[in-house]
Amino acid sequence: MCGIIGYVGPRVARDVVVAGLKRMEYRGYDSAGVAVVSDGRIEVRKKAGKIANLEAALAQSPLPDSEIGIGHTRWATHGGPTDANAHPHVSQNGRVALIHNGIIENFAGLRAELEAEGVGFRSDTDTEVAAQLLGREVGRGLDLAEAMGAVCQRLEGAFTLVALDAEQPHRLVAARRNSPLVVGVGEGENFVASDVAAFIEFTRSAIELGQDEMVDVTPERITVTDFWGRPAASKPYEVTWDLSAAEKGGYDWFMRKEIFEQPTAVFETLLGRYTADGALKLDELHIPEAHLRGIDKIIIVACGSAYYAGLVAKYAIEHWTRIACEVEIASEFRYRDPIITGSTLVVTISQSGETADTLMAIRHARDQKARIVAICNTNGSTIPRESDAVIYTHAGPEIGVASTKGFETQVAACYLLGLYLAQVRGTMFGDEIARVMQELAETPKLIQRVLDNLSPLEDLAGRLVGRDSFLFLGRHVGYPVALEGALKLKEIAYLHAEGFPAGELKHGPIALVDSGVPVFVIVPPQGRDQLHDKVVSNIQEVRARGAFTVVLAEEGDDEVAPFADVLLRLPQVSTILQPLLAIVPLQYFACEVATRLGYDVDQPRNLAKSVTVE
Ligand code: G6P
């Protein structure tokens, strides 16, 4: 949510900043802006709308070459998406330009204070308050870093701030609380950004900043302190992926590319986490086994697709470990006084590791003495940093706003966690665990088979593109798949789509079924699952009322064929693992429909990839 970048070094800063913004546009696309320092003056170009608008503005009125620059791509919170509200914001005295990601909750009081001193505001944003405060402190003679520290001490809420000073053309200062900030360590040049993708073409060496920390950056020096100027520990790490992972590589959309990366992403997530004889090996789970044996409840907390991954996990974890497992939407969990004790294990799932609601939820759980395990895709991000242990999914960067490989690897990581807990607690025999693990290890190949057979979905998207309402039905683990399939269609094709447990159909949702309404149904494995026949009955019930049925059933299941208007085949796999296969056609269908409707699949309206405000 909002992408920010700063650069100091010998390159043309404006170009580095704009290139970085383009790689972070998924974080927000309501406006974009750049500021540089030239001849002791700050120059800014900013424009409402996507970065293309900023580029057009830059072409008309170029910014001078300079060795320092900051840039911002916005997801609007306070103040509409206008040119005036676009970042960077420059202080009234012209000394500093500042960009911000987050929400400054006490901005109204601070604004009144500044206005009483005669400061005139040029925007409706909370951010301008920080710019004006910083300008005031620097104008009073405070050093830029000291001024930033002093300003941060007065702010409440979530913020990453990056600022430059008209009088110091080789120095940036950045700070963070509750929003992400990573430093890119170059040779004779340095970067700060919301996400390593912004500078990955220049360096893979990065430093994550901790909570309430700030960084003072010149081309040669990086100094990390807290807001009070006390030195803070910082250790660079190597980013394991490169520029090609952050580019589309011939695909029309990042989302489509990411759908096709799922076999590799799941493979990488499983890699090294089991032995040749199928025993689980989660070395990174630094919670003593004795403690894990004493856990009496698991609560999974997440948002969006990660929440649906958690719903899948519940079925697996309860089945394998016999520990009661609740799944909670993070924004609800935090504020309803949940029952948490020292023997509760909270599992948090987050692709970005920055989702504000999820972060606040785990902080609350920690206060209640729960242990926290994070399942996360972003190395060193805030949520894993604030958890007791982390299982990283190795999906590589996910740039399409609608999660695909993120969801898929979250589900895979949850299976690993469930099996590991079963191993530690002895709720499954070793050979049972090995059997499931072997099957799980085969899933990347099976996902590839699903991907190799997606062409019928292109015809289907063509047939259904005019429909405005879609239903998705599933039972057991098929239910969260139905929810996730519906979410994909809502997110990127802006269509009414709802997922239901198929058994609940008769209690209301069936009233929505009318002639021609498309109903997607995920069918459990035939013969090996007691729910198979019940779902087949559900298909007949909706068909009898005129539904157009799109049935996802495993290869060899002949019972469903007569009731399917379109039959999509899934490779055979155990029920619990079926979500890894069944979600893939639904992701692809949504991508196809949205493409046909002419929408921007990677940057759907009103959404942002990483929601860093509550
Ligand atoms: C946003 C994204 C979703 C994502 C959710 C949770 O809403 O658009 O795709 O599932 O955030 O994100 P997280 O990074 O915590 O998994």
Residues whose N, C-alpha, C, O or C-beta is under 5 A from the ligand:
A	BS01	G6P	C303 G304 S305 A306 I349 S350 Q351 S352 G353 T355 V401 A402 S403 A608 K609 V611
